[in-house]
Amino acid sequence: MRGFLVALQSLTIIPTKLQGTVREEDRTKSRVYFPLVGLLLGVVLVLVNLISSFLFPPLAAKALVLTALVILTGALPLEGFANACEGFFSRKGREETLSVMRENRLGVKGGISLIFLLLVKLALLYGLVKVVEFRALLLMPVIGRWAMVIIGTYAGEMSKEDNVSACNKNDYRGPLRASIITFIISLLLFRFFVIPLMLIVYLSILAVRWFSMKKLGGVTSEVLGATVELMEVVALMLIVFMIK
């Protein structure tokens, strides 16, 4: 239970009653529960969608769903995405790119990237048909949090200096269990479509890691946040493609 609460505290703004200091060991163990935190976020999104769809037109309802996700996560993944784009699009050397990322100031490149990301995400949410939208809203944050575990596991030495070390351990039991949980949730929601979905998402995660390793020599917290956002988009794209 403590591991779940640590994960909930790390990934959301939902208040938790954790006793004592959160240790590195607690953070490492908490990664098993990342997909379950994603599922909890998904349940909230479904509820928001139900209420907003009753009160507002479809596009406005989906905008409120997206807003709810941003608020619940404290916009941390979006912040990481914007900072990562700001750094990578600066087209500078490794140290300069890291410096730009860690300035934590939203520039033109990061701002435009953020706008495009939110527009694409909103369009994909709007493109969901009734028969799958609840399942998609449940699965999307699960996939995003699972992606954090996977890319964090292969983060490299840089992660130890960048607060990603909770995921960067030689013990692969945590990521394996998180993957099993994600697979079961996905299987219950989308049956055998889960196999190509998780495979494509996994390959996409490896592609992000490869790019980050090439440009930075590791995976930073900014890249971690960007991975969450990108994999949620990939999952939505696959679901929308499936129903067309």
C-alpha positions in Angstrom: 0.0 0.0 0.0 2.9 2.4 0.8 4.3 1.8 -2.7 1.0 2.8 -4.3 0.8 5.9 -2.1 4.3 6.9 -3.1 3.5 6.4 -6.7 0.3 8.4 -6.3 2.2 11.3 -4.6 4.9 11.3 -7.3 2.6 11.2 -10.3 -0.4 13.3 -9.3 -1.5 16.2 -7.1 -3.9 13.9 -5.2 -3.1 14.3 -1.4 -1.8 11.2 0.4 -1.2 10.5 4.0 2.3 9.1 3.9 4.0 8.6 7.2 7.7 9.1 7.5 10.3 10.2 4.9 10.0 8.8 1.4 13.2 6.9 0.8 14.9 6.0 -2.5 13.9 2.4 -1.8 10.2 3.5 -1.6 10.4 5.3 -4.9 12.0 2.2 -6.5 9.3 -0.1 -5.3 6.6 2.4 -6.2 7.2 1.9 -10.0 5.2 -1.3 -9.9 2.2 0.7 -9.1 2.6 3.4 -11.9 0.1 1.6 -14.2 -2.4 1.4 -11.4 -2.1 5.1 -10.7 -2.7 5.6 -14.5 -5.8 3.5 -14.2 -7.0 5.7 -11.3 -6.4 8.7 -13.5 -8.4 7.0 -16.2 -11.4 6.4 -14.0 -11.4 10.1 -13.1 -11.3 11.0 -16.8 -14.2 8.7 -17.5 -16.2 10.4 -14.8 -15.3 13.9 -16.1 -16.2 12.7 -19.6 -19.6 11.4 -18.5 -20.5 14.7 -16.7 -19.1 17.1 -19.3 -20.7 15.1 -22.2 -24.1 15.6 -20.5 -23.5 19.4 -20.1 -21.5 20.5 -23.1 -21.0 19.8 -26.8 -18.6 16.9 -27.7 -15.5 19.1 -28.4 -15.9 21.1 -25.2 -16.4 17.9 -23.3 -13.1 16.4 -24.6 -11.3 19.7 -23.9 -12.5 19.4 -20.2 -11.3 15.8 -20.1 -7.8 16.9 -21.3 -7.9 19.8 -18.8 -8.7 17.4 -16.0 -5.7 15.2 -16.9 -3.4 18.2 -17.0 -4.6 19.4 -13.6 -4.4 15.9 -11.9 -0.8 15.4 -13.0 0.2 18.9 -12.0 1.2 19.5 -15.7 4.5 17.8 -14.9 4.6 15.6 -18.1 3.7 18.6 -20.2 6.4 20.7 -18.6 8.9 18.0 -19.3 7.7 17.7 -22.9 8.0 21.5 -23.4 11.5 21.7 -21.9 12.7 18.7 -23.9 11.5 20.2 -27.1 13.1 23.5 -26.2 16.4 21.7 -25.7 16.3 19.4 -28.7 15.1 22.0 -31.1 17.9 24.4 -30.1 20.2 22.2 -32.2 23.1 22.8 -29.9 25.7 20.5 -28.4 25.1 18.1 -25.5 25.9 20.4 -22.6 24.2 23.4 -24.2 21.0 21.3 -24.8 21.0 20.2 -21.2 21.4 23.7 -20.1 18.5 24.9 -22.2 16.3 22.1 -20.8 17.1 22.9 -17.2 16.5 26.6 -17.5 12.9 25.7 -17.1 11.7 28.7 -19.2 9.1 28.3 -21.9 10.4 29.6 -25.2 8.9 29.8 -28.7 10.0 26.3 -29.7 8.7 24.7 -26.5 5.5 26.7 -26.6 4.7 25.8 -30.2 5.5 22.1 -29.5 3.1 22.2 -26.5 0.3 23.8 -28.5 0.6 21.2 -31.3 0.8 18.3 -28.8 -2.4 19.5 -27.0 -4.2 20.0 -30.4 -3.3 16.6 -31.6 -4.4 15.0 -28.3 -7.7 16.9 -28.3 -8.3 15.9 -31.9 -7.7 12.2 -31.1 -9.9 12.4 -28.1 -12.6 14.0 -30.2 -12.2 11.2 -32.8 -13.0 8.5 -30.4 -16.4 6.9 -30.9 -18.8 6.1 -28.1 -18.1 2.4 -28.2 -14.4 2.7 -27.3 -14.0 6.2 -25.7 -14.4 5.0 -22.1 -11.9 2.2 -22.6 -9.5 4.6 -24.4 -9.7 7.1 -21.5 -8.9 4.3 -19.1 -6.0 2.9 -21.1 -4.3 6.2 -22.2 -2.9 7.2 -18.8 -2.0 3.6 -18.0 0.2 3.4 -21.1 1.8 6.8 -20.3 2.8 5.7 -16.7 4.0 2.3 -17.9 6.2 4.1 -20.5 7.8 6.0 -17.6 8.8 2.7 -16.0 10.2 1.3 -19.2 12.3 4.3 -20.3 13.4 4.9 -16.7 14.7 1.4 -16.5 17.1 2.0 -19.4 17.8 5.6 -18.5 21.6 5.4 -18.2 23.9 6.9 -15.7 22.7 10.5 -16.3 19.4 9.6 -14.5 21.2 9.4 -11.2 22.0 13.1 -11.4 18.5 14.0 -12.7 16.0 12.4 -10.2 15.2 9.5 -12.5 17.2 7.0 -10.4 14.1 5.5 -8.8 13.5 3.8 -12.1 17.1 3.1 -13.1 17.9 -0.1 -11.2 19.4 -3.4 -12.3 16.5 -5.2 -10.7 14.0 -5.7 -13.5 11.3 -7.3 -11.4 9.6 -4.0 -10.9 9.3 -3.1 -14.6 8.3 -6.7 -15.4 5.5 -6.6 -12.9 4.4 -3.2 -14.1 4.4 -4.6 -17.7 2.3 -7.5 -16.6 -0.2 -5.2 -14.8 -0.4 -3.0 -17.9 -0.9 -6.1 -20.2 -3.7 -7.4 -18.0 -5.5 -4.0 -17.9 -5.0 -3.6 -21.7 -6.2 -7.1 -22.4 -9.4 -6.6 -20.3 -10.1 -3.3 -22.2 -9.1 -4.2 -25.8 -8.6 -7.9 -25.8 -6.1 -9.1 -28.4 -5.5 -5.7 -29.9 -3.3 -5.3 -26.8 -0.5 -7.2 -28.5 0.2 -4.8 -31.4 -0.6 -1.8 -29.2 1.9 -2.6 -26.5 4.5 -3.7 -29.0 4.3 -0.5 -31.0 4.3 1.6 -27.9 7.3 -0.3 -26.6 9.2 0.2 -29.8 8.3 3.9 -29.7 9.7 4.1 -26.1 13.0 2.5 -27.3 13.1 5.1 -30.2 12.7 8.0 -27.7 15.5 6.4 -25.5 17.8 6.0 -28.5 17.3 9.6 -29.5 17.9 10.8 -26.0 21.0 8.7 -25.5 22.4 9.9 -28.8 21.7 13.6 -28.0 22.3 13.7 -24.3 24.0 10.5 -23.3 21.1 9.5 -21.0 17.5 10.1 -20.1 16.6 13.2 -18.1 13.5 14.0 -16.2 12.4 16.2 -19.1 12.6 13.3 -21.5 10.7 11.2 -19.0 7.8 13.7 -19.0 8.0 13.9 -22.8 7.8 10.1 -23.0 4.5 10.1 -21.0 2.9 12.6 -23.4 4.2 11.0 -26.6 3.2 7.5 -25.6 -0.3 8.7 -24.6 -0.6 10.2 -28.1 0.7 7.0 -29.7 -1.8 4.9 -27.8 -4.7 7.2 -28.8 -3.6 7.1 -32.5 -3.6 3.3 -32.5 -7.0 3.1 -30.9 -8.4 5.7 -33.4 -6.8 3.8 -36.2 -8.3 0.5 -34.9 -11.9 1.9 -35.0 -11.7 3.5 -38.4 
